[in-house]
Each structure stands twice: as C-alpha cells, then as structure tokens.
Amino acid sequence: MIIGNFNYDQDRDIYIGEIKTLTLQRGNVQFRSVKKNGAQEPDYRIVEDGVAGTVELGAAWKRTSKAGSEFLSVTLDDPALPKALSAALMLGQADGAILIWSRPAKTSGKKAA
C-alpha cells in the first residue's frame, strides 16, 4: 500500500513529500541525510517542519534488495501508534519515490510444545 509520495533533491540529498493514511496526515515531510558515526546509525532522519518547529518522525537506512534494487528501509514512530511502523521508500522513475507499507503477517500465537 502506498502511503507517501516524495521527490528527491539530488543537490541536497533530501527527499521531500507527504505521508497520508486514514489516521496520519503529514505534509512537508523530509528525509534528511545525516553524517553517520557508525554502521548501525541511520542514513536519513525523517522530519516534518511546521509552524511550531521541527518534529522527528523516524529514520531510514540505505538497503539493496536481493534483485539489486536500492531502497530505504524506514521506521516511523509516534506515541499514538501501538508500535513503530516499518515501511520502504522505493525509488522510481526520474526523481520520484513512493513510501510503501504492508501489514505484517499474523502469527498463530501458539507456542511450540
């Protein structure tokens, strides 16, 4: 499910767009590149600039799929969510990208004997 549309500004290494779901409506969302001090640190911080200031929404890491396609592995979090949301920012044609989310498969909840 596509939950966001972004444009990439190569000169600033930044993605700018919006995230929209039934419960989340965020405009002027930016994936801002950050200087990494370690391999586990994110490549991008996800923020929204508003009248009251900047709010951090999550982080993203550069990844390569088994098929060789580059994408960003995204984690979004909010106190109103029951847990962090995982998504992927998929690079598209030209300078566009889409944010995709899929519902995790349900587990049976049964413990092995």
N, C-alpha and C positions, 0 to 999 in steps of 0.2 A: 504494500500500500504506500503510495507516495504521500508524504506528509509535509514536504517542503520543496521549494524551488529556489535555486541560487545561481548567481553569476559569479564568475571568477575574474578578479582583477590581478593579472599576472605581475604587473609592476609592483604592487604592494603585497603579493602573495596572501590574498584575502578573499574569502567567499562572502557574498552579501545577498541576503534574501529574506524569506519568511518561512515560518513553520505554522501550519494550520491543521488542527484536528477538531473533533467535536468539542473538546474541553480546553484546548490550548490554542491561543491566537497570539502569535508573536510576529511583529514586523521589525524591520531593520536589525535582523539577526546577522551576526558576523562571526565567521570562523577566522580568528586572527592567529597568524603564525607566531610561535614563541621560540625563544632560544632554549634548547634542551641542555640540561646539565647531566642527564643520564638516559640510558636506553629505555627505561620504563616511563619516562615523562612524556606527556602528550606533545604532539606536533602543533596542535591548534587549541586555543581556548575559545569556547563558544560564548558569546556575549550579546546582550541587547542594549543599545544605547537609548535612553529615554529622557524625558524632562527631568526626572529626579536623579539621573545619573546612570552609570553602567551596572548591569546585573549579569553575573555569570550564570550560564545555563548548563554548561557541561564542558566536555573536552573531546578531542578526536586524535586518532593515531593513523599514520600512513600504513597501508597494508597492500599486498598484492594477492589476488585470487589465484586459485590453482590453475586457472586458464590464462594467467599472466596479466589480467586487468588490474590497474591501480584503482584504489578507492580509499575512503577514510572510514575507519571504524569509530562510531560515535556513541558516546554515553551522555544522555541528558538526565538531569535530576531536578527535582522540585519537592519541597516539603509536602505538597498536596498529593504527590504520587505515592502509591504503596511501596514502590521500589524504583530504582533507576531504570530508565528506558534505553535499550540498545537499538541502534539503527546503523545505516550505512549511507554515506554520501557518495553517490555514483557519478563519476564524471561522464558527461555526454558530449554531444556534438559542439563544436566551437568552444565557447567559454561558459557553457551551462552545466549545471549539476542538479541532481534530484536527491532528496533525502527519503530513503525507503525504510519502512518499519514493518516487521512481521511479528505476529503474535507467537510467542514460544509454544512449542507443543506441550500439551498437558501430560503430566506423568500420572501413573496409576495411583501413586501414593502408598502402594503396598510394599511392605518390607520383605526382603528375601528371608526364607526360613533357614 
